[in-house]
Amino acid sequence: MQDKQKPGVAIKLNLLFFTSNWLGTMSKVSNRTKIATALVGALALAGSNLVVADPLSEVQKADTKIHTDAAASQKKVDKYYDQAQDMAFEYGQVADTRESTKSYNDYVAGLVADQEATMKLIQDDINGVDKLRQGVVPLMFKMVDALEQFIALDLPFNLDAREARVKRLRETLDTANVTLAEKYRLILDAYNIEREYGSKLNVETGKLQLDSKEILVDFINFGRVGFYAQSLDQKSAWMFNPETKAWDKLEDSYLRNITKAIRQARGQGAPDMFALPIPAAEAAQ
């Protein structure tokens, strides 16, 4: 007789079998789920990497652009700095040039002012030429007359040349083609020549008129202190007497000194001392 299974046991066995099958099914489902989950995870990771890669690339690009812009900005800064330095240098040069130009302009302005003042004086002189001419012309005639009188009263050395000079001056004063300024200059030149005669030792050869005789002599004058003559044979000598207007014969003891003086005057001897008589001061007045 078969034993009948108890209902509780049967239920347990069915429950175990169901559980076993469910676990097996679940196990299979779990494996599939794991694979699917792994795939989904892999895809998700790949997607995540792609999503992360895009911002990083943008950051890198932005960084690169920042460096590029910074380099470009630095180049501009360097360029502007160089331009500023050049402009500063040019400004310095312009400032120096300005100061130099200002100094030169001030100098030229001073010259112009001085020239204008000079021109005014010249114009004033031009305006007064007629009045000046009226006063100068009579003065020149008086100067020539005074020169002629002075030569007549002076020692008679170089008499022919001095009298001829006065004659030429008178002729020039009456000449229309000679300017007034030139006439005045010629008169001053004649006065200057007469002034130089007073400080020179002069010698010339000429003829001395004595007792209706002409004797070739060397005339020598020591400025306006003394005037002497010596025959060319050096055997006779004379001294001009301003008081009597005649020639006084000198003693033979003076011949050597006269000869020495004549040689010195002609540059034929070294400077040396010599003694000669001179007219008395009272006689010379």
Secondary structure, 3 states (H helix, E strand, C coil): CCCCCCHHHHHHHHHHHHHHHHHHHHHHHHHHHHHHHHHHHHHHHHHHHHHHHHHHHHHHHHHHHHHHHHHHHHHHHHHHHHHHHHHHHHHHHHHHHHHHHHHHHHHHHHHHHHHHHHHHHHHHHHHCHHHHHHHHHHHHHHHHHHHHHHHHHCCCCCHHHHHHHHHHHHHHHCCCCCCHHHHHHHHHHHHHHHHHHCCCEEEEEEEEEECCEEEEEEEEEECCCEEEEEECCCCCEEEEECCCCEEEECCHHHHHHHHHHHHHHCCCCCCCCCCCCCCCHHHHC
